[in-house]
Amino acid sequence: MNLDELRTDIDRIDARILSLLNERMEKALLTRSFKKTTYDPEREQMVLDRVRKSSQCLLDPEFSSDLYRRIMAESKRIQEAHPCTIAFQGEHGAYSEIASRHLMPQAATIPCREFSDIFEGVERGIFEYGIVPVENTLGGMVGPVNSILIYTSLHVVAAIDMPIRHCLLALPGADHRELRTVWSHQQALAQCRNFLLRNHLDPVLYYDTAGAARALAEERPAGVAVVASKFASELYGLDIIKEDIQDSPHNRTRFFLVTAREGTTSGSKCSAVFTAGDKAGSLYALLRVFADASINLTRIESVPDTPGTYAIFIDFEGSLEAPAVQEAVARARNLAPDFRILGCYDEMRVSE
């Protein structure tokens, strides 16, 4: 063990401390929906007593107590500021989080492990909003999300279409010539396949792009890089070896912002879902309703629902306040009784 190795260990521990501290603040923020006030002296004293008892070896109990008083004071400050919460899938630095920051820059972004956790949390009022990817120009529709959208009671209140720009990230000071392995999500690795082949880098699947970046910063293995966002490099203190390593320059993902609050009837675009009937021409008949009304359809996709049936998703231009749209929706509901509007909203498009 030498000085450099000890400092590497300290850097790894610091990354874990900051990550856990941020996670603690997020959990504390979410408690506000379960209590009437941020001040709970009994709970605070219980935490301080536990901290004092757990302070052993080199830690002085008073140092630990003072530190936790500061932590709890910061926790209360954040709760009292009452920031809006947006849940996203993955770890901090994920592309979904980047999308949410474009839509609502001042919101507190909360990571979730699964897409289902987002929808359940918003439905229960734990999160005010959720942001989910619905389609990608290279990978097509995001099946797990669209399958949930078929039955959710949540409303789509905004959408964003943005470029996905992958970076090759490594530990600070790492020699790119010594990199052998790359961690990332399956889709990200597939979207950078040619770059990885040219540079003789072996792909290793990870559940999330930003999660791979966090793991690299905390575990600090030798010879490993990750494919993730530029934002992830800033969050986890990683070096950018190369930007824009995706094979296609037109890699874009579209996201929906969903909430349990009642949706608006104004906006420039609407999304709807319905089940196509088994009668020949039934789908054509419904889609023709919008063509006859000169309403432009911008998305038509099908998702397997129950055995033998498919849910059809459509997006169309216009506001629910427009008479032509109201008439078309009424006619569509006559043809498909389960025709349901997911939301009427404006869509942001982020330039390349």
JOBELLIN-V392786 format. One record per backbone hydrogen bond with DSSP energy under -0.5 kcal/mol. CO is the residue of the C=O (numbers start at 0). NH is the residue of the N-H. Records with the same first field share a line. If there is no record, write none. Layout:
CO: NH  NH
This chain:
1: 5
2: 6
3: 7
4: 8
5: 9
6: 10
7: 11
8: 12
9: 13
10: 14
11: 15
12: 16
13: 17
14: 18
15: 19
16: 20
17: 21
18: 22
19: 23
20: 24
21: 25
22: 26
23: 27
24: 28
25: 29
26: 30
27: 30
28: 31
29: 32
30: 33
31: 34
37: 39
39: 43
40: 44
41: 45
42: 46
43: 47
44: 48
45: 49
46: 50
47: 51
48: 52
49: 53
50: 54
51: 54
53: 55
55: 58
59: 63
60: 64
61: 65
62: 66
63: 67
64: 68
65: 69
66: 70
67: 71
68: 72
69: 73
70: 74
71: 75
72: 76
73: 77
74: 78
75: 79
76: 80
77: 81  82
78: 81
83: 107
84: 127  128
85: 109
86: 130
87: 111
90: 93
93: 97
94: 98
95: 99
96: 100
97: 101
98: 102
99: 103
103: 106
106: 108
107: 85
109: 87
111: 89
113: 117
114: 117  118
115: 119
116: 120
117: 121
118: 122
119: 123
120: 125  126
121: 124
127: 259
128: 86
129: 257
131: 255
133: 141
134: 253
135: 139
139: 135
140: 142
141: 144  145
142: 146
143: 147
144: 148
145: 149
147: 150  151
154: 156  258
157: 256
158: 347
159: 161  254
160: 349
161: 252
162: 164
163: 165
165: 243  244
166: 168  227
167: 240  241
168: 225
169: 238
170: 173
173: 175
174: 177
175: 178
179: 201
180: 224
181: 203
182: 226
183: 205
184: 188
185: 189
186: 190
187: 191
188: 191
189: 192
190: 246
191: 195
192: 196
193: 197
194: 198
195: 200
196: 199
200: 202
201: 181
203: 183
207: 211
208: 212
209: 213
210: 214
211: 215
212: 216
213: 217
214: 218
215: 219
220: 223
222: 179  180
224: 182
225: 168  227
227: 166
228: 232
229: 233
230: 234
231: 235
232: 236  237
238: 169  240
241: 167
247: 250
249: 251
250: 163
251: 136
252: 161
253: 133  134
254: 159
255: 131  257
256: 156  157
257: 129
258: 154
263: 343
264: 319  320
267: 317
268: 344
269: 315
270: 341  342
271: 313
272: 339
273: 275  311
278: 281
280: 284
281: 285
282: 286
283: 287
284: 288
285: 288  289
286: 289  290
287: 291
288: 292
289: 294
290: 293
293: 295
295: 316
298: 314
300: 312
302: 310
305: 304  308
308: 304
309: 275
310: 302  312
311: 273
312: 300
313: 271
314: 297  298
315: 269
318: 321
321: 325
322: 326
323: 327
324: 328
325: 329
326: 330
327: 331
328: 332
329: 333
330: 334
331: 335
335: 338
339: 272  341
341: 155
342: 270
344: 267  268
345: 158
347: 160  349
